[in-house]
Amino acid sequence: MHPTKEQIAHRFTDLQNQICQGLAILNNNTPFAQELWERQGGGGGRTRITQNGTVIEKGGVNFSAVYGVIPPKIAQALQLPPDEEFYATGVSIVLHPYSPLMPIIHMNVRYFEISNGQYWFGGGIDLTPHYVVPADARYFHQQLQAVCQKYHPHYYPQFKKWADEYFYLKHRQETRGIGGIFFDRLTESEQLTKAQIFDFVQDVGELFVPIYTYFVNKYAHLPFTPQQQEWQFLRRSRYVEFNLIYDKGTKFGLDTDGRTESILMSMPPLAKWAYNYHPPAGTPEAQTLAWLKQGINWVEQQI
């Protein structure tokens, strides 16, 4: 039986609850502040933000379900007929850790439907370490590969390549981090039903807390230097650049008159831009930059 948009939205609210509960425990029981908001054109959402925790300096776990007439700009970008009604729901997460030894992490799962019967799922999860550690990258990609292979043998290589291409700062000629998986326009096929694709999307969502627990346990309570924190601020600036220049979710939210504060919750609490800065050769910072390129097979990377 095909899940309805209402059932999908309800499951996404459950996912938001589950993730917030898990993160609060990891963040020394720091609570999330909640805001309910309504979109003028139809629908709304539930924004949950945590700030100034011992592990997470700033993080957001957002749920939204919005609907109405597709704005012309969105219809053109998605190659959809004009004047159709749309329904979009999803969960979006970005965490900026306090420690520069911890990675920034992002996840999004979403569903889009229009009144002519078209629908699709999208989403993904990616990791942006301030310091790239190949063993951690292998762990992360192994978790993603395992969940993808439950559903289709081509999912991981296709979605990993898609993430490499999507999370790329062309003007910097570097990836945003070590990638992950990114997918869009997933709909039923001969291989998978709509219900099975939704199962896959939910499994991706449920990876979030276990993956972040790994990094919290390994790095969150280690000491770090002021120099490492300065590097963190510089790497955060690249995150800002990507989200404001390239991110489709940011553009979709703003173009559909979503809540600006919720859309821009992905911004870090503090970032820095240094003019033409290049770390000294042989330093961990320089080694990190050398890893920020497309096409690395992290699962089989020799460590």
N, C-alpha and C positions, 0 to 999 in steps of 0.2 A: 504494500500500500504506500502510495506517495505521501511523504510528509507535506503538510500545508505550510503556508508562510507563517501562520499563527503558531503552529507547533514548533517550527524552526526558531522563531523569535523567543518562545518560552524556554526552549533548551538553551539558547544563548544567554538568557538571564540566569539560568542555573549555572552555566559555565562561569559567568562573571562572579557569582557568589562563591563558587568553589575556588576560583583562583584568588580572590581577595582573602578568603579565609586562610589559604595556604601561605600567601605572602605576608599576612599580618603576623603569623607565627614566626616566619623567617626574619621578620623585621622587628624582633623583640616586642611583639604584641602592639606595635604602633598601629592605631586604627586608621581606617580610611574615612575621609570626610565625603559625604554624599550630597549631590545636587541633582534634583529632578528638573528637567527642562522640556519645553514644548517648542516645536517648530511651527512657525506661522502658517506654512503651507500644508501642514499635516504631519502628525506623529511627534516624536520627541525622543528622550533618552534618559539615561541614568549615568551620571559621571561620578566616578569615585577616584579621589586623589589622596595620596599620602606624601607627606613632606617632612624633611628633617628627622628621619628615622636613623637608627644606628647603622643600618645596612643600606636602605634605599633613601637617597637624599631627596629624590622627587620621582614619583611614579603615578601613572594613571591606568585605570582599568575601566574602559568605557563601554557601555551598551547603548545602542540606538536602534530605533525602528521608525523610519520616516517614509512618507508616501505623498502622492500628489501628482500633478502633471509634470512630465519630464521637462526640465528647462531646455530651451533650444540648444544651448551650448553643450549640455550633456548628451542630448540626443544626437547631435552631430558627431561628438567625440566617440560615442559608442556605436555609431552607424545604425541608429534606431529610427523608426518612423516618428515624425513629430506629433505632438498632442496626445501621446499615449499616457496612461496612468502608470506610475511605477510604485514599487514597494522595495525598500532596502533595509536590511537589518544585519547587525553584526556586533562583534566584540573586538575592540582594539586596545592594545597594551603597549606601553613603553615604560621601561624602568631605567632611571639614571642612578647608579650606585654611588655611595659616598666614597668608597675606596677606588683609586685608579687601577688596582689589581683586579677588580671585578669588571666584567663586560657590561656594556649597554645591551639590552635585549628588547626586541620588538616582536609582537605577534598580532596577526589580524585574521579573523575568520568572518566571512560575510556571505550573504545571500541576496540576490537581486532578481526581481520578477516584474514583468510588465503586463499590461492588460490584454495584449494579443496572445498570451500564452507562453511567451519566451521566458526562460529563467536560466540562471546559472549560479554556481558557487565560486568563491574565490578566497584567497588568503595566503598565508605563509608565516614563516617564522625565521628570523635572521639574528645574527649575533655580531656585535661591534665591540671587540675587545680594544681597550686602550693599549694593551700589550698582547700581541699575538703569541700564543703558546701552541705549537703544533699538536701536542698531545690533547689539549683541550678541544681544539678544532676537530680532531679525529673523533673524540667522544661525542661531541655535538652532532656531527654529521652521521655517525653511526646510529644515533637515536632516530634521526629523521629518515635515514635509509630503511630502518626496520619497520617503521609505521607505514611508509610508502609501499614496501614490498608486500604487505598484507593485502593490498588492494590491486596493484598492477605492477608488473616488472619494469615498466618504462617510467613510472611516476618519478622515482627519485632522480634518475639521470636527466629527465626532461625538466623537472621543477628546480633541480639544483642549477642547471644551465640557465634557466629563466631568472633565477635569483642573481646569479653572477652578472647577467646582463642588465637586470633592472636596478640593482643596488650599486650603481656605478656612477661616479662623479666625472662626467666627461671633461669638465673644465679643469679638474685636478689630475685626470688620468690615473685614478685609483679607485678601488672598490671601497664601499662604506665600511666594510669589515670583512669577515670570513664567509659572508653569504649565509645560505641555508636553503630553504625551498620557497618558491613563489609560484602560485598558480591562479588562473583566472578562466572564466568562461567554461567551467566544468559543468557538463550536463549529461544526461543519461545517454548510454551508447549500447552497443551489442555486448560490451564487457561488463558494464556496471549500471545498475538501476539508480534512480534518484535517491532512494533510501540508502543504498550502499555508498554513494558519494557523500551523503550527509553523515554517514557513519565515519567515513574517512576524515571529514572536516572536524567532527567532534574529537576523534582520536588525536588529531593535530593539536587541538585546543587543550586536551588533557595532558599533553607532553610538557606544557609550560612550567608548571610547578616542579615536577621532578627534575627537569633540566636546570632550572635556576637554583634548586636546592644543592645540586652538585657544586655550583660555583660559589654559593654562599658558604658551604662547609669547607671548601678548599681555600678561599681567599679573603672572606669578609673581615676576618679578625686579625689578619696579618698587619704588621706595621708597614708604613710607607713614608717616603721622603717628600719634602716640599717640591723637589725637582720632578718627582713622579706625578704629583698633583698638577703642576704646571703643564706637563705633557697631557694630562687628562683634559684640562681646559682647552688646549689646542685641538685635541681630537674631537671634543664636543662641538667645536665650531664647524667641523666638516659634517657632523650630523645635522646641524642646523641648516647648512647649505643644501644638503640633499632634500630635506623635508620641505623647504620653501621653494626650491627650484624644480624638483623632479617628482615628488611624491604624488601619486594619483589620488590617494585617499584624502590628502590635504586639499587638493584641487576640487575633488568631488564635494567635500563638505562645504567649502566656501561657495562653490557655484550653486549648491542647492539650499543656500541660506541656513546652513547648520549653525550650531552654537559655536561662536569663535573660540571661547575659552576651552571648550572641550576638544575642538579640532587642533588647537595649538598646545594642548597639554603635553605633546611630545617634545617640546622644547626643554633643554636642560636648564637648571637653575642658574648656572654661571658658565660662560664660555669665553674664550679669548681668541683674538686674531692677531698674530704676529706677522709683520711684513717679511715675506720671503725667507721664512725660517727653515733651515735644514739641520737636522740633528747630526752630530759628529759621526763619522764613519765608525762602524764596529760597536756602536752603543745599542742597547735594547730598543731604543726608539727608532734608530735607523733600520734595525732588523725587522721591526714591525712594518715599517713602510715597504720593505722589500716583499713582504707577504701580501700586500694589498693589491692583488691582481686577479684577473679572471682565470678560470679553467684549472685551478688547483684541485687535484683529486685528494681531498683530505682523508677519506676513508683508508686509502692505501699509501698515504704519505709516509715515507721512511722517517722515523723519529729517533 
